[in-house]
């Protein structure tokens, strides 16, 4: 049986970590087989607002974007054909683990770093639904229809900030 922490918190006033809560449930006789912290999947991912897009000076299929991520405006090189100024997008910051590498045959996760793409600095990544594990569309970036401000954690904006417990009966 699966239970989400938001539902449990309506019934019980606790402020424990998922591991503590899992251990305590097991101690009272409910075997917690596993738990998944949905927000942890999107650690270091935020809502961004594309401020500007310019053609990359050394690559036909790349765009140099300036993206407001709340605390600063980042320069991000993007290869998606659908990126445009004014869009609200999911942004992986340096240090974020992208859940699905759509360019790897096995789709293994990878960690974002500050890189140079064809001589231009890029400090993050504008992501597709496929890269985030939120869908199968990997042809372009995921354009969001949220009123969330730049810098809002992606898990909060997408309401994926819960913990799911798998309890054996």
C-alpha positions as CSV (number, residue, x, y, z in Angstrom):
1,X,0.0,0.0,0.0
2,X,1.3,3.5,-0.9
3,X,0.8,6.4,1.4
4,X,1.9,10.0,0.9
5,X,3.3,12.1,3.8
6,X,1.0,15.0,3.1
7,X,-2.0,12.8,3.9
8,X,-0.3,11.4,7.0
9,X,0.4,14.9,8.2
10,X,-3.3,15.7,8.1
11,X,-3.8,12.9,10.7
12,X,-0.6,13.0,12.7
13,X,1.4,16.1,13.7
14,X,5.0,15.0,13.1
15,X,8.1,16.7,11.8
16,X,10.5,13.8,11.2
17,X,12.8,13.1,8.3
18,X,11.5,10.4,5.9
19,X,14.0,7.9,7.4
20,X,13.0,8.6,11.0
21,X,9.3,8.3,10.1
22,X,9.9,5.1,8.2
23,X,11.8,3.6,11.1
24,X,9.1,4.6,13.6
25,X,6.3,3.2,11.5
26,X,8.3,-0.1,11.3
27,X,8.8,-0.1,15.0
28,X,5.0,0.0,15.6
29,X,4.4,-2.9,13.3
30,X,3.9,-1.3,9.9
31,X,6.7,-2.6,7.6
32,X,7.9,0.2,5.4
33,X,9.3,-1.5,2.4
34,X,10.6,1.7,0.8
35,X,10.0,5.4,0.5
36,X,10.7,7.9,-2.2
37,X,11.3,11.6,-1.5
38,X,9.9,13.1,-4.7
39,X,11.4,16.6,-4.0
40,X,14.9,15.1,-3.7
41,X,14.7,14.0,-7.4
42,X,14.5,17.7,-8.2
43,X,17.1,19.1,-5.8
44,X,18.8,22.1,-7.5
45,X,16.1,22.5,-10.1
46,X,14.2,25.8,-10.2
47,X,11.7,27.7,-12.2
48,X,13.5,30.0,-14.7
49,X,12.3,32.8,-17.0
50,X,14.0,33.1,-20.4
51,X,15.0,36.7,-20.6
52,X,16.7,36.6,-24.0
53,X,17.9,34.2,-26.7
54,X,20.6,34.8,-29.3
55,X,22.1,32.5,-32.0
56,X,25.3,30.8,-30.8
57,X,28.2,32.5,-32.6
58,X,29.9,29.2,-33.5
59,X,27.0,26.7,-33.8
60,X,23.9,26.7,-36.0
61,X,21.8,24.5,-33.7
62,X,22.6,26.2,-30.4
63,X,21.1,29.2,-28.7
64,X,22.7,31.4,-26.0
65,X,20.0,32.2,-23.5
66,X,19.9,34.5,-20.5
67,X,17.7,33.0,-17.8
68,X,16.4,34.6,-14.6
69,X,16.5,32.0,-11.9
70,X,15.5,34.3,-9.0
71,X,18.8,34.9,-7.4
72,X,20.6,35.8,-10.6
73,X,20.5,35.7,-14.4
74,X,22.4,32.8,-15.8
75,X,23.9,32.3,-19.3
76,X,22.8,28.9,-20.6
77,X,23.6,27.4,-24.0
78,X,20.5,25.4,-25.2
79,X,20.1,23.0,-28.1
80,X,16.4,22.9,-28.1
81,X,14.6,24.2,-31.2
82,X,11.6,25.6,-29.2
83,X,13.4,27.8,-26.7
84,X,12.3,31.5,-26.8
85,X,12.4,34.6,-24.7
86,X,9.5,35.0,-22.3
87,X,9.1,31.3,-21.6
88,X,8.9,29.8,-18.1
89,X,11.1,26.8,-18.0
90,X,12.6,24.2,-15.6
91,X,16.3,24.9,-15.0
92,X,18.9,22.6,-13.6
93,X,21.5,24.5,-11.7
94,X,25.2,23.6,-11.5
95,X,25.4,20.5,-9.3
96,X,21.9,19.2,-10.1
97,X,21.5,15.6,-11.1
98,X,19.5,15.3,-14.3
99,X,17.4,12.1,-13.9
100,X,17.4,10.9,-17.5
101,X,20.2,11.5,-20.1
102,X,18.2,11.4,-23.3
103,X,21.5,11.2,-25.3
104,X,22.8,8.1,-23.5
105,X,21.4,4.8,-24.7
106,X,20.9,3.7,-21.1
107,X,19.4,7.0,-20.0
108,X,21.8,7.2,-17.0
109,X,21.5,10.3,-14.8
110,X,24.3,12.9,-14.9
111,X,25.4,15.9,-12.9
112,X,25.4,19.3,-14.3
113,X,28.6,21.4,-14.2
114,X,29.6,24.8,-15.5
115,X,30.9,24.0,-19.1
116,X,31.9,25.7,-22.3
117,X,30.0,24.7,-25.4
118,X,31.8,25.7,-28.5
119,X,33.6,28.4,-26.6
120,X,30.6,29.9,-24.8
121,X,30.1,29.5,-21.0
122,X,27.0,27.7,-19.9
123,X,25.9,27.6,-16.2
124,X,23.0,25.2,-16.1
125,X,20.5,23.5,-18.3
126,X,17.0,24.2,-19.5
127,X,15.3,20.7,-19.4
128,X,12.9,18.7,-21.4
129,X,10.1,16.6,-19.9
130,X,12.0,13.4,-20.8
131,X,15.2,14.6,-19.0
132,X,13.2,15.3,-15.9
133,X,11.3,12.0,-16.0
134,X,8.0,13.8,-16.3
135,X,7.1,12.6,-19.8
136,X,8.4,11.2,-23.1
137,X,8.9,14.5,-25.0
138,X,12.5,15.0,-25.6
139,X,12.3,17.0,-28.8
140,X,12.4,20.4,-27.0
141,X,12.5,22.0,-23.7
142,X,9.5,21.8,-21.3
143,X,7.6,25.1,-21.4
144,X,5.6,25.5,-18.1
145,X,2.3,27.3,-17.6
146,X,2.9,28.2,-13.9
147,X,2.7,31.5,-12.1
148,X,5.6,30.5,-9.9
149,X,8.3,33.1,-9.7
150,X,11.8,32.5,-11.0
151,X,13.9,30.7,-8.4
152,X,10.9,28.7,-7.0
153,X,12.0,25.1,-6.4
154,X,10.7,23.0,-9.3
155,X,9.4,20.3,-6.9
156,X,7.2,23.0,-5.2
157,X,6.0,24.5,-8.5
158,X,5.0,21.1,-9.9
159,X,3.6,19.9,-6.5
160,X,6.1,17.1,-6.3
161,X,7.4,17.8,-2.9
162,X,5.9,14.8,-1.0
163,X,7.3,11.5,0.3
164,X,5.6,8.3,-0.9
165,X,5.9,5.4,1.5
166,X,5.4,1.8,0.4
167,X,3.9,-0.1,3.3
168,X,3.6,-3.9,3.4
169,X,0.5,-5.3,4.9
